[in-house]
Amino acid sequence: MLNFKSVLAAVAAAGIGIAASAGAQTTGADVPKLVVHYSPASLSTESGVRQLYGRLVTAAEKVCEAPRVGRFESNAELACRRHAVAEAVAQINNSRLADLSARYTKSARYTKIG
C-alpha cells in the first residue's frame, strides 16, 4: 500500500509577500493555497526528489503569480516563489530535498530544474 502525504506548498505563507507588496492586508484564509501530494518513498531516489522539487516550484509559480507590467517577474513575485519553495521544503523535512533546494537557491536557479 502506498503512503501519500501532502504539503501545503507553503505557498500559502508566501502569498502574503505578494499581497503585502501591493499594500493589501491578508489573513491566512485570504492567502492562495495549493496542496502538493507526494509519496515519502519517492524521496529515496534522486529522480524522485528532483521531481517533487519541480512540482513545488510549479506550485509556487502558480500561487505567487502577480500581474506583470513587462515580460519579467517582479522582485516581489520572485521573493514569494523563493519563500514558498523554502517553506515547503522545510515542511517536508527531507535532507535530500533540502540539499537539492540549497544547491538551486545558491545558484539562483530555484525555478525550473532539468
VOBA-1610 file (N, C-alpha, C; in pm, whole numbers, padded with zeros to 5 digits, always signed):
BEGIN
Met+00084-00118+00000Met+00000+00000+00000Met+00089+00124+00000Leu+00060+00215-00086Leu+00136+00339-00093Leu+00095+00435+00017Asn+00192+00504+00067Asn+00167+00604+00171Asn+00188+00741+00108Phe+00083+00819+00099Phe+00094+00952+00039Phe+00081+01058+00146Lys+00155+01163+00129Lys+00147+01278+00218Lys+00118+01400+00133Ser+00080+01505+00200Ser+00055+01631+00131Ser+00137+01740+00197Val+00172+01836+00119Val+00237+01953+00174Val+00160+02073+00121Leu+00122+02159+00208Leu+00053+02280+00166Leu+00164+02370+00118Ala+00206+02344+00003Ala+00324+02407-00056Ala+00342+02544+00000Ala+00368+02550+00122Ala+00385+02672+00200Ala+00370+02794+00115Val+00324+02772-00001Val+00295+02882-00089Val+00186+02967-00027Ala+00115+02911+00065Ala+00014+02990+00134Ala+00079+03106+00206Ala+00182+03078+00282Ala+00252+03184+00355Ala+00320+03279+00257Ala+00369+03227+00148Ala+00439+03310+00052Ala+00347+03409-00016Gly+00222+03374-00032Gly+00127+03463-00095Gly+00115+03595-00021Ile+00148+03595+00106Ile+00144+03717+00186Ile+00239+03821+00129Gly+00355+03776+00080Gly+00453+03869+00023Gly+00397+03945-00095Ile+00324+03882-00180Ile+00265+03949-00296Ile+00158+04047-00249Ala+00071+04002-00160Ala-00036+04090-00113Ala+00021+04210-00039Ala+00121+04187+00044Ala+00179+04295+00121Ala+00248+04397+00030Ser+00310+04347-00076Ser+00378+04441-00166Ser+00278+04529-00239Ala+00155+04482-00249Ala+00052+04561-00315Ala-00021+04650-00215Gly+00018+04641-00088Gly-00043+04725+00015Gly-00171+04668+00072Ala-00201+04543+00041Ala-00324+04480+00091Ala-00296+04407+00221Gln-00398+04393+00302Gln-00388+04315+00424Gln-00450+04179+00397Thr-00384+04073+00441Thr-00439+03940+00421Thr-00439+03864+00552Thr-00524+03767+00558Thr-00524+03673+00670Thr-00495+03537+00612Gly-00476+03438+00695Gly-00448+03304+00647Gly-00551+03252+00550Ala-00677+03289+00570Ala-00784+03242+00483Ala-00781+03310+00347Asp-00725+03431+00339Asp-00721+03507+00214Asp-00606+03469+00123Val-00509+03398+00176Val-00387+03370+00103Val-00408+03251+00010Pro-00364+03261-00115Pro-00378+03148-00207Pro-00303+03026-00154Lys-00360+02910-00174Lys-00300+02785-00126Lys-00304+02682-00237Leu-00206+02595-00237Leu-00202+02486-00332Leu-00139+02367-00262Val-00207+02255-00261Val-00158+02136-00194Val-00084+02049-00296Val+00034+02004-00258Val+00114+01915-00342Val+00121+01780-00270His+00071+01677-00333His+00075+01543-00275His+00203+01473-00320Tyr+00257+01392-00231Tyr+00378+01316-00267Tyr+00384+01189-00184Ser+00462+01094-00229Ser+00485+00971-00157Ser+00622+00981-00091Pro+00630+00960+00039Pro+00761+00964+00107Pro+00861+00867+00043Ala+00813+00757-00011Ala+00903+00661-00076Ala+00973+00722-00197Ser+00907+00817-00262Ser+00969+00880-00380Ser+01092+00962-00343Leu+01104+00998-00217Leu+01217+01079-00174Leu+01343+00995-00148Ser+01335+00865-00175Ser+01451+00778-00156Ser+01540+00775-00280Thr+01494+00835-00390Thr+01576+00840-00512Thr+01600+00985-00553Glu+01711+01006-00620Glu+01743+01141-00668Glu+01638+01190-00767Ser+01592+01101-00854Ser+01491+01143-00952Ser+01359+01178-00883Gly+01323+01105-00778Gly+01201+01136-00704Gly+01210+01269-00633Val+01327+01297-00578Val+01349+01425-00509Val+01341+01540-00610Arg+01407+01522-00724Arg+01405+01626-00827Arg+01264+01650-00880Gln+01188+01542-00894Gln+01051+01555-00944Gln+00965+01633-00844Leu+00975+01599-00716Leu+00897+01670-00615Leu+00938+01816-00608Tyr+01068+01842-00613Tyr+01115+01980-00609Tyr+01056+02059-00726Gly+01056+02000-00843Gly+00998+02066-00960Gly+00850+02094-00941Arg+00778+02002-00879Arg+00636+02023-00853Arg+00614+02134-00751Leu+00702+02144-00652Leu+00692+02253-00554Leu+00716+02388-00621Val+00813+02392-00710Val+00842+02515-00783Val+00724+02555-00869Thr+00664+02459-00938Thr+00547+02486-01021Thr+00431+02539-00937Ala+00411+02479-00819Ala+00304+02526-00729Ala+00333+02669-00685Ala+00458+02698-00653Ala+00495+02834-00611Ala+00471+02933-00724Glu+00503+02895-00845Glu+00481+02983-00959Glu+00333+03016-00975Lys+00249+02916-00956Lys+00104+02938-00972Lys+00048+03026-00861Val+00089+03001-00738Val+00034+03074-00625Val+00091+03216-00616Cys+00213+03233-00658Cys+00279+03363-00645Cys+00264+03451-00769Glu+00192+03404-00867Glu+00177+03480-00990Glu+00113+03616-00962Ala+00172+03719-01018Ala+00123+03855-00999Ala+00112+03922-01136Pro+00028+04022-01146Pro+00018+04095-01274Pro+00154+04152-01313Arg+00186+04144-01439Arg+00315+04192-01487Arg+00298+04319-01569Val+00395+04406-01553Val+00399+04527-01634Val+00470+04496-01765Gly+00577+04422-01758Gly+00651+04379-01876Gly+00647+04229-01885Arg+00750+04172-01943Arg+00751+04026-01956Arg+00827+03957-01843Phe+00887+04035-01752Phe+00964+03978-01644Phe+00887+03979-01513Glu+00921+03883-01426Glu+00858+03876-01295Glu+00907+03992-01208Ser+00821+04036-01118Ser+00861+04141-01025Ser+00948+04081-00915Asn+01021+04165-00845Asn+01102+04119-00733Asn+01015+04054-00626Ala+00896+04109-00605Ala+00804+04053-00505Ala+00760+03912-00545Glu+00734+03894-00674Glu+00692+03762-00721Glu+00805+03661-00705Leu+00925+03700-00739Leu+01040+03611-00724Leu+01066+03578-00577Ala+01055+03678-00491Ala+01073+03656-00348Ala+00965+03563-00293Cys+00845+03581-00340Cys+00734+03495-00299Cys+00763+03350-00337Arg+00810+03328-00457Arg+00841+03192-00503Arg+00951+03130-00417Arg+01057+03207-00394Arg+01168+03156-00314Arg+01120+03116-00174His+01040+03204-00115His+00989+03178+00019His+00897+03056+00018Ala+00811+03046-00081Ala+00718+02934-00090Ala+00791+02802-00099Val+00890+02796-00186Val+00965+02672-00204Val+01041+02638-00076Ala+01104+02737-00015Ala+01179+02714+00109Ala+01088+02663+00220Glu+00971+02721+00233Glu+00877+02678+00337Glu+00827+02537+00311Ala+00798+02504+00187Ala+00750+02370+00154Ala+00859+02267+00180Val+00982+02297+00142Val+01094+02207+00166Val+01112+02185+00316Ala+01102+02292+00394Ala+01116+02281+00539Ala+01002+02196+00597Gln+00883+02211+00543Gln+00768+02137+00591Gln+00783+01987+00564Ile+00841+01952+00452Ile+00862+01811+00417Ile+00973+01750+00502Asn+01075+01829+00533Asn+01182+01787+00625Asn+01254+01662+00577Asn+01309+01670+00456Asn+01385+01560+00399Asn+01522+01615+00360Ser+01629+01551+00406Ser+01763+01605+00382Ser+01800+01608+00234Arg+01758+01509+00157Arg+01790+01510+00014Arg+01722+01627-00057Leu+01597+01651-00021Leu+01522+01762-00081Leu+01582+01895-00037Ala+01620+01904+00089Ala+01682+02027+00141Ala+01815+02055+00071Asp+01894+01951+00047Asp+02021+01967-00023Asp+02000+02016-00165Leu+01904+01956-00235Leu+01875+01999-00372Leu+01829+02144-00374Ser+01740+02178-00283Ser+01689+02314-00276Ser+01803+02413-00248Ala+01893+02376-00158Ala+02006+02464-00125Ala+02095+02486-00248Arg+02117+02381-00325Arg+02200+02395-00446Arg+02136+02492-00545Tyr+02006+02478-00566Tyr+01939+02565-00662Tyr+01923+02707-00609Thr+01903+02721-00480Thr+01890+02854-00422Thr+02021+02930-00432Lys+02132+02865-00404Lys+02263+02929-00410Lys+02298+02971-00553Ser+02252+02893-00649Ser+02286+02924-00788Ser+02181+03016-00852Ala+02081+03055-00773Ala+01972+03142-00820Ala+01892+03075-00930Arg+01899+02943-00939Arg+01823+02868-01038Arg+01711+02792-00969Tyr+01642+02856-00876Tyr+01542+02786-00797Tyr+01421+02746-00879Thr+01404+02801-00996Thr+01283+02773-01071Thr+01292+02637-01139Lys+01306+02632-01266Lys+01299+02505-01337Lys+01428+02426-01323Ile+01414+02297-01299Ile+01531+02211-01292Ile+01529+02116-01410Gly+01643+02064-01444Gly+01642+01967-01552Gly+01762+01975-01628
//
